[in-house]
Amino acid sequence: MHPDIIRALAQQQTRDWQSTARAHSTARLARQARRALRRRQTADPLEGVRVPDYIDGTFHGETKPAADQPTETVR
């Protein structure tokens, strides 16, 4: 075979490999993007849970319950 034909065939094969690699890369990125979208919808299972701001269980801006008065015993 003539060297020019061999070079042309090698270049065509290289282009084919590169286009296949690009197609696989694009497909992989698309799968990753779809998976990320699915995961983002259920990313935080504790989203609706409220955590109190204070140790007595109240939140900022709420009125605090009356403190329990300890009863003193007389001896």
PDB file with one MODEL, atoms N, CA, C and O in Angstrom:
MODEL        1
ATOM      1  N   MET A   1       0.838  -1.179   0.000  1.00  0.00           N
ATOM      2  CA  MET A   1       0.000   0.000   0.000  1.00  0.00           C
ATOM      3  C   MET A   1       0.879   1.238   0.000  1.00  0.00           C
ATOM      4  O   MET A   1       1.986   1.248   0.539  1.00  0.00           O
ATOM      5  N   HIS A   2       0.361   2.254  -0.608  1.00  0.00           N
ATOM      6  CA  HIS A   2       1.088   3.510  -0.683  1.00  0.00           C
ATOM      7  C   HIS A   2       1.036   4.207   0.685  1.00  0.00           C
ATOM      8  O   HIS A   2       0.015   4.144   1.369  1.00  0.00           O
ATOM      9  N   PRO A   3       2.136   4.873   1.088  1.00  0.00           N
ATOM     10  CA  PRO A   3       2.174   5.532   2.401  1.00  0.00           C
ATOM     11  C   PRO A   3       1.074   6.579   2.575  1.00  0.00           C
ATOM     12  O   PRO A   3       0.572   6.754   3.685  1.00  0.00           O
ATOM     13  N   ASP A   4       0.691   7.271   1.514  1.00  0.00           N
ATOM     14  CA  ASP A   4      -0.377   8.270   1.637  1.00  0.00           C
ATOM     15  C   ASP A   4      -1.715   7.611   1.964  1.00  0.00           C
ATOM     16  O   ASP A   4      -2.498   8.153   2.745  1.00  0.00           O
ATOM     17  N   ILE A   5      -1.976   6.472   1.386  1.00  0.00           N
ATOM     18  CA  ILE A   5      -3.216   5.750   1.673  1.00  0.00           C
ATOM     19  C   ILE A   5      -3.210   5.257   3.111  1.00  0.00           C
ATOM     20  O   ILE A   5      -4.230   5.322   3.798  1.00  0.00           O
ATOM     21  N   ILE A   6      -2.063   4.764   3.567  1.00  0.00           N
ATOM     22  CA  ILE A   6      -1.955   4.291   4.953  1.00  0.00           C
ATOM     23  C   ILE A   6      -2.199   5.448   5.920  1.00  0.00           C
ATOM     24  O   ILE A   6      -2.907   5.297   6.915  1.00  0.00           O
ATOM     25  N   ARG A   7      -1.595   6.624   5.613  1.00  0.00           N
ATOM     26  CA  ARG A   7      -1.798   7.805   6.461  1.00  0.00           C
ATOM     27  C   ARG A   7      -3.267   8.228   6.462  1.00  0.00           C
ATOM     28  O   ARG A   7      -3.813   8.566   7.512  1.00  0.00           O
ATOM     29  N   ALA A   8      -3.900   8.209   5.303  1.00  0.00           N
ATOM     30  CA  ALA A   8      -5.305   8.607   5.211  1.00  0.00           C
ATOM     31  C   ALA A   8      -6.191   7.649   6.008  1.00  0.00           C
ATOM     32  O   ALA A   8      -7.100   8.086   6.714  1.00  0.00           O
ATOM     33  N   LEU A   9      -5.932   6.363   5.898  1.00  0.00           N
ATOM     34  CA  LEU A   9      -6.708   5.379   6.659  1.00  0.00           C
ATOM     35  C   LEU A   9      -6.492   5.540   8.165  1.00  0.00           C
ATOM     36  O   LEU A   9      -7.436   5.425   8.947  1.00  0.00           O
ATOM     37  N   ALA A  10      -5.241   5.807   8.569  1.00  0.00           N
ATOM     38  CA  ALA A  10      -4.934   6.001   9.991  1.00  0.00           C
ATOM     39  C   ALA A  10      -5.636   7.253  10.521  1.00  0.00           C
ATOM     40  O   ALA A  10      -6.163   7.249  11.633  1.00  0.00           O
ATOM     41  N   GLN A  11      -5.641   8.322   9.721  1.00  0.00           N
ATOM     42  CA  GLN A  11      -6.315   9.554  10.147  1.00  0.00           C
ATOM     43  C   GLN A  11      -7.826   9.342  10.263  1.00  0.00           C
ATOM     44  O   GLN A  11      -8.457   9.824  11.204  1.00  0.00           O
ATOM     45  N   GLN A  12      -8.400   8.618   9.298  1.00  0.00           N
ATOM     46  CA  GLN A  12      -9.836   8.330   9.353  1.00  0.00           C
ATOM     47  C   GLN A  12     -10.171   7.489  10.576  1.00  0.00           C
ATOM     48  O   GLN A  12     -11.172   7.738  11.248  1.00  0.00           O
ATOM     49  N   GLN A  13      -9.345   6.501  10.865  1.00  0.00           N
ATOM     50  CA  GLN A  13      -9.584   5.662  12.034  1.00  0.00           C
ATOM     51  C   GLN A  13      -9.465   6.483  13.317  1.00  0.00           C
ATOM     52  O   GLN A  13     -10.253   6.303  14.246  1.00  0.00           O
ATOM     53  N   THR A  14      -8.483   7.382  13.369  1.00  0.00           N
ATOM     54  CA  THR A  14      -8.314   8.247  14.538  1.00  0.00           C
ATOM     55  C   THR A  14      -9.523   9.150  14.713  1.00  0.00           C
ATOM     56  O   THR A  14      -9.998   9.326  15.835  1.00  0.00           O
ATOM     57  N   ARG A  15     -10.035   9.728  13.631  1.00  0.00           N
ATOM     58  CA  ARG A  15     -11.234  10.570  13.717  1.00  0.00           C
ATOM     59  C   ARG A  15     -12.433   9.767  14.194  1.00  0.00           C
ATOM     60  O   ARG A  15     -13.237  10.258  14.987  1.00  0.00           O
ATOM     61  N   ASP A  16     -12.555   8.535  13.716  1.00  0.00           N
ATOM     62  CA  ASP A  16     -13.661   7.686  14.163  1.00  0.00           C
ATOM     63  C   ASP A  16     -13.572   7.409  15.659  1.00  0.00           C
ATOM     64  O   ASP A  16     -14.574   7.487  16.370  1.00  0.00           O
ATOM     65  N   TRP A  17     -12.371   7.084  16.136  1.00  0.00           N
ATOM     66  CA  TRP A  17     -12.185   6.829  17.573  1.00  0.00           C
ATOM     67  C   TRP A  17     -12.510   8.071  18.394  1.00  0.00           C
ATOM     68  O   TRP A  17     -13.161   7.986  19.435  1.00  0.00           O
ATOM     69  N   GLN A  18     -12.045   9.237  17.911  1.00  0.00           N
ATOM     70  CA  GLN A  18     -12.300  10.470  18.655  1.00  0.00           C
ATOM     71  C   GLN A  18     -13.791  10.800  18.696  1.00  0.00           C
ATOM     72  O   GLN A  18     -14.299  11.229  19.732  1.00  0.00           O
ATOM     73  N   SER A  19     -14.490  10.605  17.592  1.00  0.00           N
ATOM     74  CA  SER A  19     -15.928  10.899  17.588  1.00  0.00           C
ATOM     75  C   SER A  19     -16.680   9.918  18.492  1.00  0.00           C
ATOM     76  O   SER A  19     -17.639  10.304  19.161  1.00  0.00           O
ATOM     77  N   THR A  20     -16.257   8.672  18.514  1.00  0.00           N
ATOM     78  CA  THR A  20     -16.869   7.692  19.415  1.00  0.00           C
ATOM     79  C   THR A  20     -16.615   8.075  20.866  1.00  0.00           C
ATOM     80  O   THR A  20     -17.513   7.984  21.703  1.00  0.00           O
ATOM     81  N   ALA A  21     -15.393   8.502  21.164  1.00  0.00           N
ATOM     82  CA  ALA A  21     -15.060   8.906  22.537  1.00  0.00           C
ATOM     83  C   ALA A  21     -15.875  10.128  22.942  1.00  0.00           C
ATOM     84  O   ALA A  21     -16.355  10.199  24.073  1.00  0.00           O
ATOM     85  N   ARG A  22     -16.041  11.102  22.025  1.00  0.00           N
ATOM     86  CA  ARG A  22     -16.854  12.283  22.324  1.00  0.00           C
ATOM     87  C   ARG A  22     -18.305  11.896  22.575  1.00  0.00           C
ATOM     88  O   ARG A  22     -18.943  12.425  23.485  1.00  0.00           O
ATOM     89  N   ALA A  23     -18.829  10.976  21.772  1.00  0.00           N
ATOM     90  CA  ALA A  23     -20.215  10.540  21.949  1.00  0.00           C
ATOM     91  C   ALA A  23     -20.403   9.857  23.297  1.00  0.00           C
ATOM     92  O   ALA A  23     -21.402  10.090  23.977  1.00  0.00           O
ATOM     93  N   HIS A  24     -19.451   9.016  23.688  1.00  0.00           N
ATOM     94  CA  HIS A  24     -19.542   8.349  24.992  1.00  0.00           C
ATOM     95  C   HIS A  24     -19.441   9.364  26.125  1.00  0.00           C
ATOM     96  O   HIS A  24     -20.151   9.257  27.125  1.00  0.00           O
ATOM     97  N   SER A  25     -18.564  10.340  25.969  1.00  0.00           N
ATOM     98  CA  SER A  25     -18.408  11.369  26.994  1.00  0.00           C
ATOM     99  C   SER A  25     -19.686  12.190  27.130  1.00  0.00           C
ATOM    100  O   SER A  25     -20.121  12.484  28.243  1.00  0.00           O
ATOM    101  N   THR A  26     -20.287  12.559  26.006  1.00  0.00           N
ATOM    102  CA  THR A  26     -21.524  13.332  26.033  1.00  0.00           C
ATOM    103  C   THR A  26     -22.651  12.530  26.675  1.00  0.00           C
ATOM    104  O   THR A  26     -23.428  13.066  27.464  1.00  0.00           O
ATOM    105  N   ALA A  27     -22.736  11.263  26.340  1.00  0.00           N
ATOM    106  CA  ALA A  27     -23.770  10.411  26.935  1.00  0.00           C
ATOM    107  C   ALA A  27     -23.557  10.271  28.434  1.00  0.00           C
ATOM    108  O   ALA A  27     -24.520  10.300  29.200  1.00  0.00           O
ATOM    109  N   ARG A  28     -22.310  10.120  28.865  1.00  0.00           N
ATOM    110  CA  ARG A  28     -22.016   9.996  30.290  1.00  0.00           C
ATOM    111  C   ARG A  28     -22.397  11.277  31.031  1.00  0.00           C
ATOM    112  O   ARG A  28     -22.971  11.215  32.118  1.00  0.00           O
ATOM    113  N   LEU A  29     -22.079  12.439  30.448  1.00  0.00           N
ATOM    114  CA  LEU A  29     -22.436  13.702  31.083  1.00  0.00           C
ATOM    115  C   LEU A  29     -23.954  13.862  31.183  1.00  0.00           C
ATOM    116  O   LEU A  29     -24.471  14.365  32.181  1.00  0.00           O
ATOM    117  N   ALA A  30     -24.654  13.433  30.145  1.00  0.00           N
ATOM    118  CA  ALA A  30     -26.118  13.523  30.178  1.00  0.00           C
ATOM    119  C   ALA A  30     -26.683  12.626  31.275  1.00  0.00           C
ATOM    120  O   ALA A  30     -27.602  13.034  31.986  1.00  0.00           O
ATOM    121  N   ARG A  31     -26.154  11.414  31.427  1.00  0.00           N
ATOM    122  CA  ARG A  31     -26.614  10.516  32.496  1.00  0.00           C
ATOM    123  C   ARG A  31     -26.332  11.119  33.866  1.00  0.00           C
ATOM    124  O   ARG A  31     -27.169  11.054  34.766  1.00  0.00           O
ATOM    125  N   GLN A  32     -25.150  11.707  34.016  1.00  0.00           N
ATOM    126  CA  GLN A  32     -24.808  12.318  35.301  1.00  0.00           C
ATOM    127  C   GLN A  32     -25.727  13.487  35.612  1.00  0.00           C
ATOM    128  O   GLN A  32     -26.133  13.666  36.760  1.00  0.00           O
ATOM    129  N   ALA A  33     -26.060  14.284  34.605  1.00  0.00           N
ATOM    130  CA  ALA A  33     -26.945  15.434  34.818  1.00  0.00           C
ATOM    131  C   ALA A  33     -28.343  14.975  35.203  1.00  0.00           C
ATOM    132  O   ALA A  33     -28.949  15.547  36.109  1.00  0.00           O
ATOM    133  N   ARG A  34     -28.870  13.948  34.531  1.00  0.00           N
ATOM    134  CA  ARG A  34     -30.189  13.435  34.884  1.00  0.00           C
ATOM    135  C   ARG A  34     -30.192  12.860  36.295  1.00  0.00           C
ATOM    136  O   ARG A  34     -31.141  13.068  37.051  1.00  0.00           O
ATOM    137  N   ARG A  35     -29.141  12.142  36.649  1.00  0.00           N
ATOM    138  CA  ARG A  35     -29.037  11.563  37.994  1.00  0.00           C
ATOM    139  C   ARG A  35     -28.966  12.670  39.044  1.00  0.00           C
ATOM    140  O   ARG A  35     -29.579  12.560  40.106  1.00  0.00           O
ATOM    141  N   ALA A  36     -28.225  13.727  38.754  1.00  0.00           N
ATOM    142  CA  ALA A  36     -28.117  14.841  39.702  1.00  0.00           C
ATOM    143  C   ALA A  36     -29.471  15.526  39.895  1.00  0.00           C
ATOM    144  O   ALA A  36     -29.812  15.928  41.007  1.00  0.00           O
ATOM    145  N   LEU A  37     -30.238  15.658  38.815  1.00  0.00           N
ATOM    146  CA  LEU A  37     -31.561  16.264  38.942  1.00  0.00           C
ATOM    147  C   LEU A  37     -32.483  15.403  39.792  1.00  0.00           C
ATOM    148  O   LEU A  37     -33.245  15.929  40.603  1.00  0.00           O
ATOM    149  N   ARG A  38     -32.426  14.099  39.618  1.00  0.00           N
ATOM    150  CA  ARG A  38     -33.256  13.210  40.424  1.00  0.00           C
ATOM    151  C   ARG A  38     -32.857  13.282  41.890  1.00  0.00           C
ATOM    152  O   ARG A  38     -33.720  13.301  42.768  1.00  0.00           O
ATOM    153  N   ARG A  39     -31.585  13.320  42.155  1.00  0.00           N
ATOM    154  CA  ARG A  39     -31.111  13.348  43.545  1.00  0.00           C
ATOM    155  C   ARG A  39     -31.386  14.686  44.207  1.00  0.00           C
ATOM    156  O   ARG A  39     -31.615  14.737  45.415  1.00  0.00           O
ATOM    157  N   ARG A  40     -31.368  15.758  43.450  1.00  0.00           N
ATOM    158  CA  ARG A  40     -31.570  17.080  44.019  1.00  0.00           C
ATOM    159  C   ARG A  40     -32.992  17.232  44.547  1.00  0.00           C
ATOM    160  O   ARG A  40     -33.204  17.980  45.501  1.00  0.00           O
ATOM    161  N   GLN A  41     -33.971  16.549  43.960  1.00  0.00           N
ATOM    162  CA  GLN A  41     -35.348  16.669  44.408  1.00  0.00           C
ATOM    163  C   GLN A  41     -35.533  16.061  45.785  1.00  0.00           C
ATOM    164  O   GLN A  41     -36.361  16.547  46.555  1.00  0.00           O
ATOM    165  N   THR A  42     -34.804  15.033  46.115  1.00  0.00           N
ATOM    166  CA  THR A  42     -34.918  14.397  47.420  1.00  0.00           C
ATOM    167  C   THR A  42     -33.611  14.543  48.196  1.00  0.00           C
ATOM    168  O   THR A  42     -33.250  13.665  48.980  1.00  0.00           O
ATOM    169  N   ALA A  43     -32.912  15.638  47.979  1.00  0.00           N
ATOM    170  CA  ALA A  43     -31.590  15.797  48.567  1.00  0.00           C
ATOM    171  C   ALA A  43     -31.649  15.933  50.088  1.00  0.00           C
ATOM    172  O   ALA A  43     -30.807  15.366  50.784  1.00  0.00           O
ATOM    173  N   ASP A  44     -32.634  16.681  50.623  1.00  0.00           N
ATOM    174  CA  ASP A  44     -32.662  16.937  52.054  1.00  0.00           C
ATOM    175  C   ASP A  44     -33.931  16.356  52.665  1.00  0.00           C
ATOM    176  O   ASP A  44     -34.980  16.998  52.616  1.00  0.00           O
ATOM    177  N   PRO A  45     -33.861  15.168  53.233  1.00  0.00           N
ATOM    178  CA  PRO A  45     -35.070  14.572  53.814  1.00  0.00           C
ATOM    179  C   PRO A  45     -35.542  15.302  55.074  1.00  0.00           C
ATOM    180  O   PRO A  45     -36.690  15.125  55.479  1.00  0.00           O
ATOM    181  N   LEU A  46     -34.701  16.107  55.695  1.00  0.00           N
ATOM    182  CA  LEU A  46     -35.070  16.828  56.912  1.00  0.00           C
ATOM    183  C   LEU A  46     -35.456  18.279  56.630  1.00  0.00           C
ATOM    184  O   LEU A  46     -35.414  19.121  57.527  1.00  0.00           O
ATOM    185  N   GLU A  47     -35.826  18.567  55.395  1.00  0.00           N
ATOM    186  CA  GLU A  47     -36.114  19.945  55.015  1.00  0.00           C
ATOM    187  C   GLU A  47     -37.252  20.549  55.826  1.00  0.00           C
ATOM    188  O   GLU A  47     -37.185  21.727  56.180  1.00  0.00           O
ATOM    189  N   GLY A  48     -38.289  19.787  56.131  1.00  0.00           N
ATOM    190  CA  GLY A  48     -39.439  20.315  56.852  1.00  0.00           C
ATOM    191  C   GLY A  48     -39.297  20.278  58.361  1.00  0.00           C
ATOM    192  O   GLY A  48     -40.200  20.730  59.065  1.00  0.00           O
ATOM    193  N   VAL A  49     -38.209  19.761  58.878  1.00  0.00           N
ATOM    194  CA  VAL A  49     -38.022  19.645  60.319  1.00  0.00           C
ATOM    195  C   VAL A  49     -37.515  20.975  60.860  1.00  0.00           C
ATOM    196  O   VAL A  49     -36.546  21.540  60.356  1.00  0.00           O
ATOM    197  N   ARG A  50     -38.191  21.461  61.898  1.00  0.00           N
ATOM    198  CA  ARG A  50     -37.766  22.706  62.530  1.00  0.00           C
ATOM    199  C   ARG A  50     -36.940  22.383  63.771  1.00  0.00           C
ATOM    200  O   ARG A  50     -37.320  21.534  64.578  1.00  0.00           O
ATOM    201  N   VAL A  51     -35.834  23.052  63.913  1.00  0.00           N
ATOM    202  CA  VAL A  51     -34.971  22.861  65.074  1.00  0.00           C
ATOM    203  C   VAL A  51     -35.141  24.075  65.974  1.00  0.00           C
ATOM    204  O   VAL A  51     -34.974  25.206  65.518  1.00  0.00           O
ATOM    205  N   PRO A  52     -35.473  23.861  67.250  1.00  0.00           N
ATOM    206  CA  PRO A  52     -35.689  25.007  68.156  1.00  0.00           C
ATOM    207  C   PRO A  52     -34.438  25.872  68.287  1.00  0.00           C
ATOM    208  O   PRO A  52     -33.309  25.388  68.203  1.00  0.00           O
ATOM    209  N   ASP A  53     -34.676  27.169  68.497  1.00  0.00           N
ATOM    210  CA  ASP A  53     -33.571  28.099  68.662  1.00  0.00           C
ATOM    211  C   ASP A  53     -33.035  28.103  70.093  1.00  0.00           C
ATOM    212  O   ASP A  53     -31.865  28.408  70.325  1.00  0.00           O
ATOM    213  N   TYR A  54     -33.881  27.770  71.024  1.00  0.00           N
ATOM    214  CA  TYR A  54     -33.481  27.821  72.427  1.00  0.00           C
ATOM    215  C   TYR A  54     -33.580  26.436  73.045  1.00  0.00           C
ATOM    216  O   TYR A  54     -34.263  25.552  72.527  1.00  0.00           O
ATOM    217  N   ILE A  55     -32.885  26.266  74.164  1.00  0.00           N
ATOM    218  CA  ILE A  55     -32.821  24.960  74.810  1.00  0.00           C
ATOM    219  C   ILE A  55     -34.172  24.537  75.390  1.00  0.00           C
ATOM    220  O   ILE A  55     -34.430  23.344  75.555  1.00  0.00           O
ATOM    221  N   ASP A  56     -35.031  25.506  75.700  1.00  0.00           N
ATOM    222  CA  ASP A  56     -36.340  25.134  76.244  1.00  0.00           C
ATOM    223  C   ASP A  56     -37.328  24.714  75.159  1.00  0.00           C
ATOM    224  O   ASP A  56     -38.489  24.435  75.455  1.00  0.00           O
ATOM    225  N   GLY A  57     -36.880  24.668  73.912  1.00  0.00           N
ATOM    226  CA  GLY A  57     -37.717  24.169  72.823  1.00  0.00           C
ATOM    227  C   GLY A  57     -38.494  25.226  72.079  1.00  0.00           C
ATOM    228  O   GLY A  57     -39.319  24.895  71.228  1.00  0.00           O
ATOM    229  N   THR A  58     -38.255  26.489  72.376  1.00  0.00           N
ATOM    230  CA  THR A  58     -38.981  27.555  71.689  1.00  0.00           C
ATOM    231  C   THR A  58     -38.156  28.089  70.523  1.00  0.00           C
ATOM    232  O   THR A  58     -36.957  27.841  70.397  1.00  0.00           O
ATOM    233  N   PHE A  59     -38.856  28.827  69.691  1.00  0.00           N
ATOM    234  CA  PHE A  59     -38.222  29.420  68.525  1.00  0.00           C
ATOM    235  C   PHE A  59     -38.097  30.922  68.719  1.00  0.00           C
ATOM    236  O   PHE A  59     -38.802  31.506  69.542  1.00  0.00           O
ATOM    237  N   HIS A  60     -37.217  31.538  67.980  1.00  0.00           N
ATOM    238  CA  HIS A  60     -37.012  32.990  68.054  1.00  0.00           C
ATOM    239  C   HIS A  60     -38.314  33.688  67.674  1.00  0.00           C
ATOM    240  O   HIS A  60     -38.903  33.393  66.634  1.00  0.00           O
ATOM    241  N   GLY A  61     -38.758  34.607  68.513  1.00  0.00           N
ATOM    242  CA  GLY A  61     -39.980  35.349  68.243  1.00  0.00           C
ATOM    243  C   GLY A  61     -41.211  34.766  68.908  1.00  0.00           C
ATOM    244  O   GLY A  61     -42.245  35.432  68.960  1.00  0.00           O
ATOM    245  N   GLU A  62     -41.138  33.561  69.412  1.00  0.00           N
ATOM    246  CA  GLU A  62     -42.267  32.963  70.118  1.00  0.00           C
ATOM    247  C   GLU A  62     -42.211  33.355  71.587  1.00  0.00           C
ATOM    248  O   GLU A  62     -41.147  33.664  72.122  1.00  0.00           O
ATOM    249  N   THR A  63     -43.367  33.338  72.225  1.00  0.00           N
ATOM    250  CA  THR A  63     -43.364  33.604  73.663  1.00  0.00           C
ATOM    251  C   THR A  63     -42.896  32.351  74.380  1.00  0.00           C
ATOM    252  O   THR A  63     -43.219  31.227  73.997  1.00  0.00           O
ATOM    253  N   LYS A  64     -42.146  32.575  75.404  1.00  0.00           N
ATOM    254  CA  LYS A  64     -41.617  31.439  76.172  1.00  0.00           C
ATOM    255  C   LYS A  64     -42.648  31.000  77.201  1.00  0.00           C
ATOM    256  O   LYS A  64     -43.333  31.838  77.787  1.00  0.00           O
ATOM    257  N   PRO A  65     -42.764  29.706  77.425  1.00  0.00           N
ATOM    258  CA  PRO A  65     -43.726  29.232  78.432  1.00  0.00           C
ATOM    259  C   PRO A  65     -43.276  29.662  79.830  1.00  0.00           C
ATOM    260  O   PRO A  65     -42.093  29.887  80.083  1.00  0.00           O
ATOM    261  N   ALA A  66     -44.248  29.766  80.718  1.00  0.00           N
ATOM    262  CA  ALA A  66     -43.944  30.153  82.096  1.00  0.00           C
ATOM    263  C   ALA A  66     -43.043  29.099  82.720  1.00  0.00           C
ATOM    264  O   ALA A  66     -43.256  27.897  82.563  1.00  0.00           O
ATOM    265  N   ALA A  67     -42.048  29.573  83.420  1.00  0.00           N
ATOM    266  CA  ALA A  67     -41.107  28.642  84.054  1.00  0.00           C
ATOM    267  C   ALA A  67     -41.800  27.931  85.202  1.00  0.00           C
ATOM    268  O   ALA A  67     -42.582  28.535  85.937  1.00  0.00           O
ATOM    269  N   ASP A  68     -41.521  26.687  85.349  1.00  0.00           N
ATOM    270  CA  ASP A  68     -42.092  25.924  86.463  1.00  0.00           C
ATOM    271  C   ASP A  68     -41.433  26.395  87.752  1.00  0.00           C
ATOM    272  O   ASP A  68     -40.208  26.393  87.876  1.00  0.00           O
ATOM    273  N   GLN A  69     -42.257  26.794  88.701  1.00  0.00           N
ATOM    274  CA  GLN A  69     -41.747  27.259  89.974  1.00  0.00           C
ATOM    275  C   GLN A  69     -41.588  26.057  90.902  1.00  0.00           C
ATOM    276  O   GLN A  69     -42.560  25.364  91.200  1.00  0.00           O
ATOM    277  N   PRO A  70     -40.374  25.816  91.352  1.00  0.00           N
ATOM    278  CA  PRO A  70     -40.224  24.685  92.285  1.00  0.00           C
ATOM    279  C   PRO A  70     -40.912  25.012  93.609  1.00  0.00           C
ATOM    280  O   PRO A  70     -40.785  26.128  94.114  1.00  0.00           O
ATOM    281  N   THR A  71     -41.626  24.065  94.163  1.00  0.00           N
ATOM    282  CA  THR A  71     -42.310  24.286  95.446  1.00  0.00           C
ATOM    283  C   THR A  71     -41.340  24.006  96.572  1.00  0.00           C
ATOM    284  O   THR A  71     -40.622  23.006  96.580  1.00  0.00           O
ATOM    285  N   GLU A  72     -41.346  24.911  97.508  1.00  0.00           N
ATOM    286  CA  GLU A  72     -40.451  24.749  98.651  1.00  0.00           C
ATOM    287  C   GLU A  72     -41.187  23.961  99.733  1.00  0.00           C
ATOM    288  O   GLU A  72     -42.360  24.206 100.016  1.00  0.00           O
ATOM    289  N   THR A  73     -40.506  23.058 100.299  1.00  0.00           N
ATOM    290  CA  THR A  73     -41.107  22.294 101.395  1.00  0.00           C
ATOM    291  C   THR A  73     -40.685  22.907 102.717  1.00  0.00           C
ATOM    292  O   THR A  73     -39.528  23.286 102.900  1.00  0.00           O
ATOM    293  N   VAL A  74     -41.623  22.998 103.624  1.00  0.00           N
ATOM    294  CA  VAL A  74     -41.349  23.563 104.951  1.00  0.00           C
ATOM    295  C   VAL A  74     -41.128  22.401 105.908  1.00  0.00           C
ATOM    296  O   VAL A  74     -41.916  21.456 105.950  1.00  0.00           O
ATOM    297  N   ARG A  75     -40.067  22.482 106.661  1.00  0.00           N
ATOM    298  CA  ARG A  75     -39.779  21.411 107.616  1.00  0.00           C
ATOM    299  C   ARG A  75     -40.121  21.793 108.993  1.00  0.00           C
ATOM    300  O   ARG A  75     -39.938  21.000 109.917  1.00  0.00           O
TER     301      ARG A  75
ENDMDL
END
